Amino acid sequence: MKYMLLVCGDDTNDASGMAPVEPWVEELGDRGVRQHGHRLALPADAVTVRVRGGEVLRTDGPFAETKEYVAGFDILECDSLEEAIEAAAKHPVATIGAMEVRPFWEDEDAEGEIRRLDAELTDAARAGDVERVVACYARDAEVVESGRHRRGVEALRKAWEAMGPVTREVLEFRVHVDESIAFGHALIRTDGNLLRVTTGYRNVGPRWLIVHEHVTEATS
């Protein structure tokens, strides 16, 4: 399960004696617990935005004046909340500030959505439905196949229009999903050819789309 770790600094405490963060990042990264994260600029560089009566109100600075502020974030993959708390307690900033550990909202099935997208691509290719095919790709998608490089859905549309219906059979399909990007590795048989396809996906809000596709002939 994924957890968001909000790293909260305290500008009233002396951080000069704090241990460096890099060993914590490396240790959790090597264990596969820390997925990614980043430091944030200081609260003075923040901009707070409100909309009232249709008017956009902008205020330079943080949302609230407080000694504690969010200094960075980390995304953890842990088996339990207790494991996430243990990881948070080892963060050096915990000695001078605070760690907020919060589970991700778990009502989404990102891997399932990507697998359904791939099934839609297969059905559309078999039917020769070019519009359904290109609807699986982002507008700026790039496809590299047999030395040919196509960029954008218009180039893809022309290529599929020239091909017509294609027999596409997915023999293997592995997916790794992050919060907004994912990667797929597939073994596909198409019109008698055995291909290895590496695909990059991006979450564009209501759905996932293909942003990059690299196709090579499979070798034993």
Secondary structure, DSSP 8 states (H G I E B T S, - for coil): -EEEEEEEEETTS--TT---SHHHHHHHHHTT-EEEEEE---GGG-EEEEEETTEEEEEES-SS--SEEEEEEEEEE-SSHHHHHHHHHTSGGGGTSEEEEEE------HHHHHHHHHHHHHHHHHHT-HHHHHTTEEEEEEEEETTEEEESHHHHHHHHHHH-S--EEEEEEEEEE-SSEEEEEEEEEETTEEEEEEEEEEE-SSSEEEEEEEEEE---
